[in-house]
Amino acid sequence: MAKTFTIFLTTPPYSSENTLTAVRIADSALRKGHSVNLIASGDGVYCFLKKQKAKGLPHAGDLFSELIEKGLKVYL
């Protein structure tokens, strides 16, 4: 039975592992056929800005774009 997961992200994309953890949880749930909602609030909205450059880290916007194509629903 498919379930719905809701992730609440409030931290900036490159200050901790929270963004990458949210990406991994969402990706895993989507692969298993579940619905996933992500609510970005406060500094979490910075995960969706274009043209950010963080050395040595994957671009958060690109990671979320791939998940959106797989069915992730994002609310800012």
Phi and psi in degrees as a GROMACS rama.xvg file:
@    title "Ramachandran Plot"
@    xaxis  label "Phi"
@    yaxis  label "Psi"
@TYPE xy
-72.8481  142.109  ALA-2
-118.405  168.735  LYS-3
-113.088  126.796  THR-4
-106.473  139.779  PHE-5
-124.719  124.291  THR-6
-110.847  132.305  ILE-7
-110.933  113.031  PHE-8
-112.455  119.263  LEU-9
-123.849  2.60844  THR-10
-104.8  153.455  THR-11
-65.2826  158.781  PRO-12
-66.5855  -27.4788  PRO-13
-122.025  17.7891  TYR-14
-96.9281  -15.7239  SER-15
-157.047  -173.368  SER-16
-87.0015  1.63202  GLU-17
-59.0898  -42.3143  ASN-18
-65.012  -47.2478  THR-19
-64.4913  -36.154  LEU-20
-64.6024  -42.8407  THR-21
-61.9734  -40.7621  ALA-22
-62.1877  -45.1332  VAL-23
-66.4986  -41.4862  ARG-24
-64.4329  -45.9415  ILE-25
-62.253  -44.1415  ALA-26
-62.141  -45.2354  ASP-27
-62.0083  -44.4795  SER-28
-65.2233  -41.8741  ALA-29
-64.2451  -39.2893  LEU-30
-64.0645  -28.558  ARG-31
-89.0566  4.23381  LYS-32
90.1062  11.9911  GLY-33
-87.7193  161.08  HIS-34
-89.8483  142.001  SER-35
-133.472  128.47  VAL-36
-110.701  140.609  ASN-37
-125.033  124.213  LEU-38
-106.844  117.727  ILE-39
-105.691  125.23  ALA-40
-136.288  158.142  SER-41
59.8865  -130.769  GLY-42
-70.0126  -13.9273  ASP-43
-63.1697  -23.5588  GLY-44
-67.6548  -20.1239  VAL-45
-68.2158  -14.855  TYR-46
-66.4456  -15.4644  CYS-47
-111.19  11.6326  PHE-48
-78.6372  143.225  LEU-49
-87.056  159.169  LYS-50
64.4499  30.061  LYS-51
-83.1324  145.727  GLN-52
-130.366  108.224  LYS-53
-116.939  123.761  ALA-54
-71.7052  131.654  LYS-55
78.2569  3.60438  GLY-56
-125.191  147.618  LEU-57
-68.8137  147.993  PRO-58
-71.8937  118.82  HIS-59
-58.6212  -42.275  ALA-60
-60.3302  -39.6349  GLY-61
-66.1562  -41.5466  ASP-62
-62.4286  -44.7047  LEU-63
-69.7372  -33.4885  PHE-64
-60.5076  -41.6771  SER-65
-63.2448  -39.4761  GLU-66
-70.9341  -33.9793  LEU-67
-61.7358  -39.2031  ILE-68
-64.6272  -28.0634  GLU-69
-86.2989  -5.74697  LYS-70
122.801  0.867783  GLY-71
-64.0927  134.14  LEU-72
-105.635  126.915  LYS-73
-115.094  135.967  VAL-74
-125.283  121.785  TYR-75
